[in-house]
Amino acid sequence: DGGADILVPSAFTPNADGKNDLLKPLLIGITKLDYFDIFNRWGQLIYSTNQINAGWDGRLKNADQPSGTYVYTVQGQDFQGKIVYKKGTVVLIR
């Protein structure tokens, strides 16, 4: 095991103060991001990317999403092609 991992913050504050405004996975030893998906409490997919360093700004169709808990799933691969998958929750704080 090369120690590859994906870490996702437990909360973020998209209020345009330049701190913690984007929710994005921290990739450790990951060379390919398969997906980073965010779902609302009803299971609706509201954000998805496979771009490394991209992140969710707390908006859907130019509308701020409400404070609360959101579910994420993220999957990436290390340089050997080993899959790393994580699922969890994140709190959006306004």
N, C-alpha and C positions, 0 to 999 in steps of 0.2 A: 504494500500500500504506500503510495507516494504522498499520502497526507492531503490529497485533494479534497476540498470542501467548498460549500457555498453557505454563506452566512447572510441572513436577512435581518435588518433591524426590527425590533419589536414595536416601534412607533415612529411616526414622522409628523412634521408640522409644516404643511405646504402653505406658508403665509408670506412668501417672497421676501423673507428677511436674510436670505443667503445662507441660512443654517438649517440643515435637515429638511430642505424643501422637496427633494426628490427621493422617492423610495426606489432603491436599486440594490440588487444582490452584490455582495462582496465575494468575488471569485478568487479562490485560493488554489492555484495549480490547475485551473480550468482553462482550456484553450478554445473550447467551442461552447457557446450558450445555445442549447436547443430551444428553450423557451423560458420566459418569466411571465406568468399569468397572474392577474389579480381578479378576484371575484367579489361581488357584493354579497350582502346577507341572504339574498334570494338566489344565489348561485349564478347570477348573470356575469359573464366575462366582460370586464370593463376596461382591461388593459392587457396588452400582450406584446412582447418584443422578443427577438432573438439577437438583438444587437448588444454586444458587450459595452458596458458603461451607459446604456440608456436606462431611463427610470421613469416611474409614474409621478406625475405632478399633482395627483389628487383630483383630477378633472375627468369628466366624461362628456364628449361633444361640447367642449368649451363651457361646461357648467361645473362649478365646485361641487364635489361630492360631500355628503354630510359626515360629521365626526362619527366615529364608530369603529367597529372591528371588521376587517376584511380578510379574506382567505387568499393565500398565495400558493402556487405550485411553481417549482423551478427545477429545471434539469439541465445539466451540462456534462461535458466530457473532458477528462484530463488528456494529456498528450499521448497516452496509451490507448485512448478510446474507452476507458472505464467510465461508466455512467454514474453520476452523482445526482440523486433526486432528493428534494426536500419539499415538505408541505407544512404550512403553519398559518398563524394569524398575525396580523399587524394592526395597530390602532392608529387611525388617522385623527389627529388632534387639531382642531381649529381654534 
